């Protein structure tokens, strides 16, 4: 299966249970149901569904002409299909259409797969936040001009 077979849709608050299930399956420090609920008020969530199950999603927040990529997650059995890259490319196009000039993110220094995806998508390392995460790990700051 290739990523072309999957459509990206805007997620709705009714999908919060499925998003939470993905969060707990994918992330060491998953967002709570309240975090997800709050993002529907403050950010934009897009995803790829298989039936009623969210199998991949991306969370973005826009402030003026700048965006932040808050989350991107793909269930293990749907990895290596190009879904992460597809969502990042979708985000770039969507954000440009909304007038955003740049996008930034924070990623764990040890998350080599994510750093590789972001670098291949045109992000550049712009800084480091020492001991940013609960486990004491540094965050790598990355930014891309849209």
C-alpha positions, -999 to 999 in steps of 0.1 A, spaced: 0 0 0 13 35 -9 4 68 7 -17 78 -24 -44 54 -12 -49 74 19 -67 107 22 -60 134 47 -91 148 64 -97 175 91 -103 157 124 -133 165 145 -137 164 183 -159 133 180 -127 115 170 -109 122 203 -110 86 215 -94 73 184 -67 101 185 -61 92 222 -57 55 213 -31 65 187 -13 88 212 -10 61 237 2 36 211 28 59 196 42 84 221 63 78 253 45 109 268 11 108 252 -13 138 253 -42 134 277 -77 135 265 -79 170 278 -48 180 258 -65 167 227 -97 184 235 -79 217 240 -61 214 206 -95 214 189 -100 249 203 -65 262 197 -51 243 168 -58 223 137 -57 185 136 -56 165 104 -55 128 100 -57 97 80 -85 73 89 -91 36 83 -128 33 89 -135 51 122 -99 46 134 -73 74 131 -41 57 119 -20 89 115 -24 125 125 -8 159 126 -15 187 150 -6 223 141 -10 257 157 -10 290 138 0 323 154 -1 352 129 22 342 100 40 314 119 30 278 126 41 252 150 40 215 143 30 201 177 25 164 169 28 139 142 21 103 148 16 71 127 5 38 141 32 12 138 14 -10 113 10 20 90 46 32 91 69 30 60 41 39 37 50 75 34 21 88 56 43 110 78 58 127 47 24 130 31 10 148 62 40 171 64 37 180 28 -1 186 33 7 208 62 31 229 42 6 235 15 -23 242 39 -2 267 59 11 285 28 -26 289 17 -33 305 52 -5 330 48 21 313 71 56 322 63 74 297 85 69 266 106 89 254 136 89 223 159 107 207 188 119 171 186 137 148 211 174 148 203 174 110 202 145 108 177 167 102 147 138 90 124 118 122 130 148 144 126 156 126 93 120 131 81 120 168 91 154 174 75 143 157 43 113 180 43 134 211 44 136 218 81 169 231 95 182 229 130 178 263 147 187 256 183 186 233 213 167 233 246 187 215 273 167 190 295 135 201 278 116 168 282 105 151 315 132 125 311 159 152 310 165 148 273 173 178 251 149 192 225 162 200 190 145 231 175 139 230 138 124 256 115 114 259 78 106 289 57 74 282 38 
